[in-house]
């Protein structure tokens, strides 16, 4: 008698979300099985790996993660090009750090203009990220959506307190969004339900928020894993969105990453790889070598 | 189903103020309202009472007994207040509550024996709240053994499996249902009781009653004997007193069947079905579970 491995078939799939436009546009999600279960189903899109840049020269990035970019960090267009041309980033993540009301408090119009400059300079899909200050993000992301109409940006984080404004603008100007609910599958579902009353579900990515190795990574793992299981196994339509994990920022905050270059790179790579195993569809990374490491791991 | 009205509670501003002022009027109103709604017991929750514990509980017991002969369920973590109250009760009262912690064994459980009251015994012990049905069973067996040594018969014990909010962890709600079905074997003669409102803690205020009522119908089917409930919820009473048989059987159907056809149902009945599906763990809970 020959052994036949029991295989699971899920009648549903994670929604496929399109990012960007033109030749470099790409999709994330779309799998009808659990992460890396190639033997069971189809995973049409490899996980998206984005490199992070900021709209202002970072003040507190550790030396090892600044070093690869040199002077480029002082201008987001140069920095973005460097990520794409020199380090092969297929997706770019632009954190509008300077819009923080407690920091430089850059006006929405100026921030949107920066986004437009970056979007015009690179062809790859662009994720645009606010500061999670609901009122300010509502201004910044709405203005960005308007100025960059038709570019199919991925705008986030969209939160309980500003989802109406931001999602409405994204809908009107042709962008996708990232709905963020902190470490709670119930709240993730609640926000998705609220959004789907007027926003197309196939343009939503979810962010359950991330923690680094040694700082609560296992909680993020469990949440990502359960989101995917609710979506695929329980066929919950409100939980079938691709998942984003904002890895770099959390990892390079840790003492362990900051004190040693090699340790930092491994810290970020292990955290990111772990989230891919949990089911993340889009990783936000900081160090170009981590991008290479993870790409190598998932292609083998 | 034995219903214990929860509204004489220090968490209520009205009651808290009435206790402070020793003003019997609001207390009387709360008693009458719950009595009219058919409560079998009235819970008197005076909190931990740091100031004048004995005198406070005595005042509450006397005030309530002055306007009703419904038996009382005394609810405080303060043993001094508990003892003072039990002494004053004219009818067989309930001590709410004891647990498996060492402190509770020493201070609370003996009072039930001394005054011949019923004993609400929760599954909490010194290691905290058990995480599943089997751990609950282990914990309650130890407590029952101790209660037996004190001379408290199973017939006087009301087991509280501790109901957690559905918004915190749906699996705990399922563990609750599994556990109450084990009680007749674990503790023949003992009753099950729960603080029903805790189920909906954190849910939108206007929907809490719906969660509580649906769950009460579900656990009644699994053999739940008693519940501490909102004493003013008339629909809840009608549901468990056999006055809404169609809604009850609809909830039972939602428990048994994977899908219930919602077309043709009233909005209220659709809400009961969706709520039962969430409580049975068939769909992931969110605060907007009715909107899907």
Interface residues (C-beta under 8 A of the other chain):
Chain A: X185 X186 X187 X189 X190 X193 X194 X197 X230 X234 X236 X237 X238 X239
Chain B: X167 X283 X284 X285 X286 X287 X288 X291 X292
